[in-house]
């Protein structure tokens, strides 16, 4: 049985989580919307870091779009980006 989009997204997030945790942060998948929007919550140092938008767009979003083509963009529920 093929993995759902949400399962694929969660798998990628689980793979990048250790790198974020190494910098004192974390990430949590909140929702995968039908329009391809992935809602996440950056936590800890990642939630308050001035570079969190860069991490979100150039890191998390880029990887998700590369491995899960159904993903259109990623938004942090706390940043509104």
C-alpha distance (Angstrom), angle and dihedral (degrees) to the residues before:
residue distance angle dihedral
X1 . . .
X2 3.79 . .
X3 3.79 118.9 .
X4 3.79 118.1 -108.2
X5 3.79 120.7 -115.7
X6 3.80 88.9 -105.8
X7 3.82 91.2 52.9
X8 3.81 90.9 49.3
X9 3.81 91.4 49.4
X10 3.81 91.8 47.4
X11 3.80 90.1 50.4
X12 3.81 91.9 55.0
X13 3.80 91.7 45.5
X14 3.81 89.5 51.1
X15 3.80 88.9 53.3
X16 3.83 95.2 51.8
X17 3.81 96.0 39.1
X18 3.85 94.8 86.4
X19 3.82 90.7 57.8
X20 3.79 91.6 51.6
X21 3.80 91.6 45.1
X22 3.80 90.0 51.8
X23 3.82 86.7 62.4
X24 3.81 93.2 47.0
X25 3.79 96.7 -97.3
X26 3.77 139.6 100.2
X27 3.79 141.8 -165.2
X28 3.79 132.0 -138.7
X29 3.79 127.3 -165.8
X30 3.80 109.0 -127.6
X31 3.80 104.1 173.4
X32 3.79 145.0 -22.5
X33 3.79 108.6 -143.1
X34 3.79 124.9 -151.1
X35 3.83 91.1 -114.4
X36 3.83 91.2 62.6
X37 3.79 96.0 -98.8
X38 3.80 113.7 140.9
X39 3.79 114.8 -156.2
X40 3.80 115.6 -155.8
X41 3.76 137.1 168.0
X42 3.78 118.7 -134.9
X43 3.80 109.3 -151.5
X44 3.77 139.5 -170.1
X45 3.79 115.2 3.5
X46 3.80 89.9 -6.5
X47 3.79 91.5 58.8
X48 3.80 93.6 55.3
X49 3.80 100.9 30.3
X50 3.81 115.2 116.4
X51 3.81 87.5 -137.2
X52 3.79 94.8 54.9
X53 3.82 93.0 107.6
X54 3.80 89.4 55.0
X55 3.80 90.9 47.7
X56 3.78 89.6 49.0
X57 3.81 98.1 47.2
X58 3.81 103.9 30.4
X59 3.79 96.2 34.5
X60 3.78 115.5 25.3
X61 3.80 98.9 26.4
X62 3.81 94.4 43.2
X63 3.81 92.6 51.8
X64 3.78 94.1 45.0
X65 3.81 92.3 49.5
X66 3.80 90.4 47.9
X67 3.81 95.6 52.3
X68 3.81 101.7 26.5
X69 3.82 107.5 41.6
X70 3.80 91.6 -172.5
X71 3.82 89.3 70.5
X72 3.80 112.2 99.8
X73 3.81 100.4 177.0
X74 3.80 143.4 -24.5
X75 3.79 127.0 -124.4
X76 3.79 130.2 -171.6
X77 3.80 111.0 -136.3
X78 3.81 89.0 -141.0
X79 3.80 98.1 46.9
X80 3.76 100.4 39.3
X81 3.81 91.0 -143.1
